[in-house]
Amino acid sequence: MIKKFNLFFLSLFYIGKIKFAPGTLASLITCLLFLLFVNFFDIFILFFCTVLIFIYSLIAINNSSDSFDSNDPPEIVIDEVVGQMLPLLAIPVYETLYIAPKEYYCVASFLLFRLFDIWKPFPINYVDSNTKGALGIMLDDILAGIYSIFILTLVFFFIGG
């Protein structure tokens, strides 16, 4: 039973089973859920939930690794959720640099995160090819999220300044 729940969780309610662009769809759903939840919860609660998702993802991947055919299976999209949440959680930083509606930040975060997640510039490509297991699956998306935060902060600093 726990293995089925882990697969349900890791595939983000079976979105990872979709044949065409499951990671992009998971990132888009993450942005939409963020826009919904940011109105009801404090940003620190959302950050804490993201940390919990990350920790449970590591455990679930380790316990379900025999269910997948590759080292970084496309069915696992929870890594996109965690990676996408990072630039979304930085929205208060962007708002101090440039005043715009939250939807603009979400669109910019989505586009940049997907760019870095697909393109995988250094060191994302190095981590993706050399780190195995649960950490390897999660870490490349976390780095893509960090790259997105960095670029968005620079962009909003210069347009706001």
Accessible surface in RSA format (square Angstrom, percent):
REM  Atomic radii and reference values for relative SASA: ProtOr
REM  Chains: A
REM  Algorithm: Lee & Richards
REM  Probe-radius: 1.40
REM  Slices: 20
REM RES _ NUM      All-atoms   Total-Side   Main-Chain    Non-polar    All polar
REM                ABS   REL    ABS   REL    ABS   REL    ABS   REL    ABS   REL
RES MET A   1   193.86 100.4 150.83  99.8  43.03 102.4 131.35 111.7  62.51  82.8
RES ILE A   2   119.83  68.2 115.07  85.7   4.76  11.5 116.79  84.1   3.05   8.3
RES LYS A   3    81.69  39.9  80.84  49.6   0.85   2.0  53.32  48.0  28.37  30.2
RES LYS A   4   144.97  70.7 143.67  88.1   1.31   3.1  87.55  78.8  57.42  61.2
RES PHE A   5    99.05  49.6  93.83  58.1   5.22  13.6  98.24  59.6   0.81   2.3
RES ASN A   6     1.95   1.3   1.95   1.9   0.00   0.0   0.00   0.0   1.95   1.9
RES LEU A   7    41.70  23.2  40.40  28.9   1.30   3.3  40.71  28.6   0.99   2.7
RES PHE A   8    70.43  35.2  70.43  43.6   0.00   0.0  70.43  42.7   0.00   0.0
RES PHE A   9    35.84  17.9  33.17  20.5   2.67   6.9  35.28  21.4   0.56   1.6
RES LEU A  10     0.79   0.4   0.79   0.6   0.00   0.0   0.79   0.6   0.00   0.0
RES SER A  11     3.60   3.0   3.55   4.7   0.05   0.1   3.55   7.6   0.05   0.1
RES LEU A  12    13.10   7.3  13.10   9.4   0.01   0.0  13.10   9.2   0.00   0.0
RES PHE A  13   120.68  60.4 105.00  65.0  15.67  40.8 105.00  63.7  15.67  44.9
RES TYR A  14   103.25  48.2  97.14  55.3   6.11  15.9  71.00  53.4  32.25  39.8
RES ILE A  15    23.38  13.3  22.29  16.6   1.08   2.6  23.33  16.8   0.05   0.1
RES GLY A  16     3.45   4.3   0.00   N/A   3.45   4.3   0.00   0.0   3.45   7.7
RES LYS A  17   111.59  54.4  95.59  58.7  15.99  38.1  56.94  51.3  54.64  58.2
RES ILE A  18    77.68  44.2  67.71  50.4   9.98  24.1  74.12  53.4   3.56   9.7
RES LYS A  19   196.78  96.0 165.60 101.6  31.19  74.3 115.13 103.6  81.66  87.0
RES PHE A  20   175.75  87.9 167.51 103.8   8.24  21.4 170.01 103.1   5.74  16.4
RES ALA A  21    40.48  37.2  22.64  34.9  17.84  40.6  33.95  47.8   6.53  17.3
RES PRO A  22    19.14  13.9  19.14  17.4   0.00   0.0  19.14  15.8   0.00   0.0
RES GLY A  23     9.48  11.7   0.00   N/A   9.48  11.7   5.92  16.3   3.56   8.0
RES THR A  24    43.97  31.3  43.82  44.4   0.14   0.3  35.61  47.8   8.35  12.6
RES LEU A  25    59.98  33.4  57.37  41.0   2.61   6.6  59.44  41.7   0.55   1.5
RES ALA A  26     0.00   0.0   0.00   0.0   0.00   0.0   0.00   0.0   0.00   0.0
RES SER A  27     0.00   0.0   0.00   0.0   0.00   0.0   0.00   0.0   0.00   0.0
RES LEU A  28    75.78  42.2  75.78  54.2   0.00   0.0  75.78  53.2   0.00   0.0
RES ILE A  29    44.21  25.2  44.18  32.9   0.03   0.1  44.21  31.8   0.00   0.0
RES THR A  30     5.68   4.0   3.55   3.6   2.13   5.1   4.58   6.2   1.10   1.7
RES CYS A  31     6.20   4.7   6.20   6.9   0.00   0.0   6.20  15.7   0.00   0.0
RES LEU A  32   102.79  57.2  96.21  68.8   6.58  16.5  96.72  67.9   6.06  16.3
RES LEU A  33    70.00  39.0  69.81  49.9   0.19   0.5  70.00  49.2   0.00   0.0
RES PHE A  34     3.53   1.8   0.20   0.1   3.33   8.7   2.91   1.8   0.62   1.8
RES LEU A  35    40.41  22.5  37.06  26.5   3.35   8.4  37.39  26.3   3.02   8.1
RES LEU A  36    91.39  50.9  86.68  62.0   4.71  11.8  90.79  63.8   0.60   1.6
RES PHE A  37    78.55  39.3  78.55  48.7   0.00   0.0  78.55  47.6   0.00   0.0
RES VAL A  38    26.06  17.1  10.80   9.8  15.26  36.8  10.80   9.4  15.26  41.4
RES ASN A  39   113.68  78.4  78.31  75.7  35.37  85.2  23.02  55.4  90.66  87.6
RES PHE A  40   145.95  73.0 111.53  69.1  34.43  89.6 117.79  71.4  28.16  80.6
RES PHE A  41    93.36  46.7  83.21  51.5  10.15  26.4  88.40  53.6   4.96  14.2
RES ASP A  42    78.98  55.3  66.06  65.8  12.91  30.5  30.02  70.6  48.96  48.8
RES ILE A  43    34.21  19.5  30.67  22.8   3.54   8.5  30.67  22.1   3.54   9.6
RES PHE A  44   149.62  74.9 145.58  90.2   4.04  10.5 146.43  88.8   3.19   9.1
RES ILE A  45    85.78  48.8  84.15  62.7   1.64   3.9  85.62  61.7   0.16   0.4
RES LEU A  46    11.94   6.6  11.47   8.2   0.47   1.2  11.55   8.1   0.39   1.0
RES PHE A  47   104.03  52.0 104.03  64.4   0.00   0.0 104.03  63.1   0.00   0.0
RES PHE A  48   121.66  60.9 120.93  74.9   0.73   1.9 121.66  73.8   0.00   0.0
RES CYS A  49    53.17  40.2  52.13  58.1   1.04   2.4  16.92  42.9  36.24  39.1
RES THR A  50     5.51   3.9   5.38   5.5   0.13   0.3   4.12   5.5   1.40   2.1
RES VAL A  51    53.06  34.9  51.39  46.5   1.67   4.0  53.06  46.1   0.00   0.0
RES LEU A  52    87.08  48.5  84.66  60.6   2.42   6.1  84.90  59.6   2.18   5.9
RES ILE A  53    49.53  28.2  47.82  35.6   1.71   4.1  49.53  35.7   0.00   0.0
RES PHE A  54    46.77  23.4  46.77  29.0   0.00   0.0  46.77  28.4   0.00   0.0
RES ILE A  55    83.69  47.6  83.53  62.2   0.16   0.4  83.53  60.1   0.16   0.4
RES TYR A  56    62.97  29.4  62.94  35.8   0.03   0.1  59.92  45.0   3.05   3.8
RES SER A  57     0.00   0.0   0.00   0.0   0.00   0.0   0.00   0.0   0.00   0.0
RES LEU A  58    39.71  22.1  39.69  28.4   0.02   0.0  39.71  27.9   0.00   0.0
RES ILE A  59    86.66  49.3  84.21  62.7   2.45   5.9  86.65  62.4   0.01   0.0
RES ALA A  60     0.22   0.2   0.00   0.0   0.22   0.5   0.22   0.3   0.00   0.0
RES ILE A  61     4.55   2.6   4.55   3.4   0.00   0.0   4.55   3.3   0.00   0.0
RES ASN A  62    95.24  65.7  75.87  73.3  19.37  46.6  22.02  53.0  73.22  70.8
RES ASN A  63    92.01  63.4  69.76  67.4  22.24  53.6  18.47  44.4  73.54  71.1
RES SER A  64     0.00   0.0   0.00   0.0   0.00   0.0   0.00   0.0   0.00   0.0
RES SER A  65    68.83  58.2  55.72  74.4  13.11  30.2  32.95  70.2  35.87  50.3
RES ASP A  66   113.89  79.8  76.02  75.7  37.87  89.5  51.04 120.1  62.85  62.7
RES SER A  67    49.61  41.9  12.68  16.9  36.94  85.1  19.12  40.7  30.50  42.7
RES PHE A  68    33.10  16.6  14.10   8.7  19.00  49.4  16.28   9.9  16.82  48.1
RES ASP A  69   157.81 110.5 116.20 115.7  41.61  98.4  41.59  97.9 116.22 115.9
RES SER A  70    61.93  52.3  42.35  56.5  19.58  45.1  48.63 103.5  13.31  18.6
RES ASN A  71   101.97  70.3  86.80  83.9  15.17  36.5  23.27  56.0  78.71  76.1
RES ASP A  72    61.02  42.7  43.49  43.3  17.53  41.4  25.95  61.1  35.07  35.0
RES PRO A  73     4.48   3.3   3.38   3.1   1.10   4.0   3.38   2.8   1.10   6.8
RES PRO A  74    92.06  67.1  78.96  72.0  13.10  47.6  90.58  74.8   1.48   9.2
RES GLU A  75    54.22  31.1  54.01  40.9   0.21   0.5  10.45  20.2  43.77  35.7
RES ILE A  76     5.07   2.9   0.69   0.5   4.39  10.6   0.72   0.5   4.35  11.8
RES VAL A  77     1.51   1.0   1.51   1.4   0.00   0.0   1.51   1.3   0.00   0.0
RES ILE A  78     3.48   2.0   3.48   2.6   0.00   0.0   3.48   2.5   0.00   0.0
RES ASP A  79     4.60   3.2   4.35   4.3   0.25   0.6   0.04   0.1   4.56   4.5
RES GLU A  80    19.47  11.2  19.47  14.7   0.00   0.0   0.05   0.1  19.42  15.9
RES VAL A  81    13.20   8.7  13.20  11.9   0.00   0.0  13.20  11.5   0.00   0.0
RES VAL A  82     4.11   2.7   4.03   3.6   0.08   0.2   4.11   3.6   0.00   0.0
RES GLY A  83     0.00   0.0   0.00   N/A   0.00   0.0   0.00   0.0   0.00   0.0
RES GLN A  84     0.00   0.0   0.00   0.0   0.00   0.0   0.00   0.0   0.00   0.0
RES MET A  85    18.27   9.5  18.27  12.1   0.00   0.0  12.08  10.3   6.19   8.2
RES LEU A  86    32.52  18.1  31.10  22.3   1.42   3.6  31.35  22.0   1.17   3.2
RES PRO A  87     0.00   0.0   0.00   0.0   0.00   0.0   0.00   0.0   0.00   0.0
RES LEU A  88     0.00   0.0   0.00   0.0   0.00   0.0   0.00   0.0   0.00   0.0
RES LEU A  89    21.96  12.2  11.04   7.9  10.92  27.4  11.30   7.9  10.66  28.7
RES ALA A  90    12.44  11.4   6.75  10.4   5.69  13.0  12.23  17.2   0.22   0.6
RES ILE A  91     2.05   1.2   2.05   1.5   0.00   0.0   2.05   1.5   0.00   0.0
RES PRO A  92    53.71  39.1  50.48  46.0   3.23  11.8  52.00  42.9   1.72  10.7
RES VAL A  93    75.40  49.6  72.42  65.6   2.98   7.2  75.21  65.4   0.18   0.5
RES TYR A  94     0.00   0.0   0.00   0.0   0.00   0.0   0.00   0.0   0.00   0.0
RES GLU A  95    46.98  27.0  44.60  33.7   2.38   5.7  17.06  33.0  29.92  24.4
RES THR A  96   113.88  81.0  76.29  77.3  37.59  89.6  75.02 100.8  38.86  58.7
RES LEU A  97    47.46  26.4  33.30  23.8  14.15  35.6  36.77  25.8  10.68  28.7
RES TYR A  98    82.65  38.6  78.56  44.7   4.09  10.6  36.41  27.4  46.25  57.0
RES ILE A  99   150.16  85.5 129.60  96.6  20.56  49.6 129.97  93.6  20.19  54.8
RES ALA A 100    17.38  16.0   3.79   5.9  13.59  30.9   9.53  13.4   7.86  20.8
RES PRO A 101    69.94  51.0  58.00  52.9  11.94  43.4  69.55  57.4   0.39   2.4
RES LYS A 102    68.74  33.5  64.94  39.8   3.80   9.1  31.98  28.8  36.77  39.2
RES GLU A 103    93.18  53.5  92.81  70.2   0.37   0.9  43.45  84.0  49.73  40.6
RES TYR A 104   141.59  66.1 135.91  77.3   5.68  14.8  92.22  69.3  49.38  60.9
RES TYR A 105     0.00   0.0   0.00   0.0   0.00   0.0   0.00   0.0   0.00   0.0
RES CYS A 106     4.44   3.4   3.93   4.4   0.51   1.2   4.27  10.8   0.17   0.2
RES VAL A 107    88.54  58.3  86.04  77.9   2.50   6.0  88.53  76.9   0.01   0.0
RES ALA A 108    26.12  24.0  21.06  32.5   5.06  11.5  25.72  36.2   0.40   1.1
RES SER A 109     0.00   0.0   0.00   0.0   0.00   0.0   0.00   0.0   0.00   0.0
RES PHE A 110    33.43  16.7  33.43  20.7   0.00   0.0  33.43  20.3   0.00   0.0
RES LEU A 111   107.95  60.1 102.12  73.1   5.84  14.7 102.74  72.2   5.21  14.0
RES LEU A 112    32.75  18.2  32.26  23.1   0.49   1.2  32.75  23.0   0.00   0.0
RES PHE A 113     0.00   0.0   0.00   0.0   0.00   0.0   0.00   0.0   0.00   0.0
RES ARG A 114    28.24  11.9  28.14  14.3   0.10   0.2  13.52  18.5  14.72   8.9
RES LEU A 115    90.17  50.2  83.31  59.6   6.86  17.2  88.93  62.5   1.23   3.3
RES PHE A 116    12.75   6.4  12.75   7.9   0.00   0.0  12.75   7.7   0.00   0.0
RES ASP A 117     8.29   5.8   5.73   5.7   2.56   6.0   0.29   0.7   8.00   8.0
RES ILE A 118   121.42  69.1  98.83  73.6  22.59  54.5 103.57  74.6  17.85  48.4
RES TRP A 119   155.73  62.5 133.99  64.9  21.74  51.0 113.15  60.3  42.58  69.1
RES LYS A 120    48.32  23.6  44.53  27.3   3.79   9.0  36.87  33.2  11.46  12.2
RES PRO A 121    20.90  15.2  13.80  12.6   7.10  25.8  20.90  17.3   0.00   0.0
RES PHE A 122   142.80  71.4 128.18  79.4  14.62  38.1 128.18  77.7  14.62  41.9
RES PRO A 123    45.43  33.1  45.43  41.4   0.00   0.0  45.43  37.5   0.00   0.0
RES ILE A 124     0.00   0.0   0.00   0.0   0.00   0.0   0.00   0.0   0.00   0.0
RES ASN A 125    69.91  48.2  65.47  63.3   4.44  10.7  22.51  54.2  47.40  45.8
RES TYR A 126   129.20  60.3 124.89  71.1   4.31  11.2  85.41  64.2  43.79  54.0
RES VAL A 127    20.13  13.2  19.83  18.0   0.30   0.7  20.13  17.5   0.00   0.0
RES ASP A 128    46.47  32.5  31.49  31.3  14.98  35.4   0.38   0.9  46.08  46.0
RES SER A 129    68.45  57.8  52.88  70.6  15.57  35.9  47.89 102.0  20.57  28.8
RES ASN A 130    81.09  55.9  53.64  51.8  27.45  66.1  16.06  38.7  65.03  62.9
RES THR A 131    39.52  28.1  31.38  31.8   8.14  19.4  19.62  26.4  19.90  30.1
RES LYS A 132   126.13  61.5 106.39  65.3  19.73  47.0  85.40  76.9  40.72  43.4
RES GLY A 133    41.13  50.7   0.00   N/A  41.13  50.7  36.00  98.8   5.13  11.5
RES ALA A 134     6.47   6.0   3.30   5.1   3.17   7.2   3.30   4.7   3.17   8.4
RES LEU A 135    85.85  47.8  83.31  59.6   2.54   6.4  83.31  58.5   2.54   6.8
RES GLY A 136     4.17   5.1   0.00   N/A   4.17   5.1   2.44   6.7   1.73   3.9
RES ILE A 137     8.13   4.6   7.21   5.4   0.91   2.2   7.56   5.4   0.57   1.5
RES MET A 138     0.21   0.1   0.10   0.1   0.10   0.2   0.10   0.1   0.10   0.1
RES LEU A 139    48.59  27.1  48.59  34.8   0.00   0.0  48.59  34.1   0.00   0.0
RES ASP A 140     2.29   1.6   2.29   2.3   0.00   0.0   0.00   0.0   2.29   2.3
RES ASP A 141     1.41   1.0   1.41   1.4   0.00   0.0   0.00   0.0   1.41   1.4
RES ILE A 142    27.54  15.7  27.54  20.5   0.00   0.0  27.54  19.8   0.00   0.0
RES LEU A 143    33.75  18.8  33.75  24.1   0.00   0.0  33.75  23.7   0.00   0.0
RES ALA A 144     0.00   0.0   0.00   0.0   0.00   0.0   0.00   0.0   0.00   0.0
RES GLY A 145     0.00   0.0   0.00   N/A   0.00   0.0   0.00   0.0   0.00   0.0
RES ILE A 146    85.93  48.9  85.51  63.7   0.42   1.0  85.51  61.6   0.42   1.1
RES TYR A 147    55.60  26.0  53.53  30.5   2.07   5.4  45.17  33.9  10.43  12.9
RES SER A 148     0.00   0.0   0.00   0.0   0.00   0.0   0.00   0.0   0.00   0.0
RES ILE A 149    47.89  27.3  47.89  35.7   0.00   0.0  47.89  34.5   0.00   0.0
RES PHE A 150   124.74  62.4 120.59  74.7   4.15  10.8 124.57  75.5   0.17   0.5
RES ILE A 151    56.70  32.3  56.70  42.2   0.00   0.0  56.70  40.8   0.00   0.0
RES LEU A 152     4.29   2.4   4.29   3.1   0.00   0.0   4.29   3.0   0.00   0.0
RES THR A 153    40.46  28.8  40.46  41.0   0.00   0.0  38.08  51.1   2.38   3.6
RES LEU A 154    71.60  39.9  71.60  51.2   0.00   0.0  71.60  50.3   0.00   0.0
RES VAL A 155    70.70  46.5  65.17  59.0   5.53  13.3  69.76  60.6   0.95   2.6
RES PHE A 156    15.01   7.5  15.01   9.3   0.00   0.0  15.01   9.1   0.00   0.0
RES PHE A 157   107.05  53.6 105.77  65.5   1.28   3.3 106.26  64.4   0.79   2.3
RES PHE A 158   147.09  73.6 126.12  78.1  20.96  54.6 127.30  77.2  19.78  56.6
RES ILE A 159    99.32  56.5  72.95  54.3  26.37  63.5  76.83  55.3  22.48  61.0
RES GLY A 160    37.15  45.8   0.00   N/A  37.15  45.8   5.44  14.9  31.71  71.0
RES GLY A 161    95.55 117.8   0.00   N/A  95.55 117.8  48.04 131.8  47.51 106.4
END  Absolute sums over single chains surface
CHAIN  1 A     8801.9       7638.1       1163.8       6706.2       2095.7
END  Absolute sums over all chains
TOTAL          8801.9       7638.1       1163.8       6706.2       2095.7
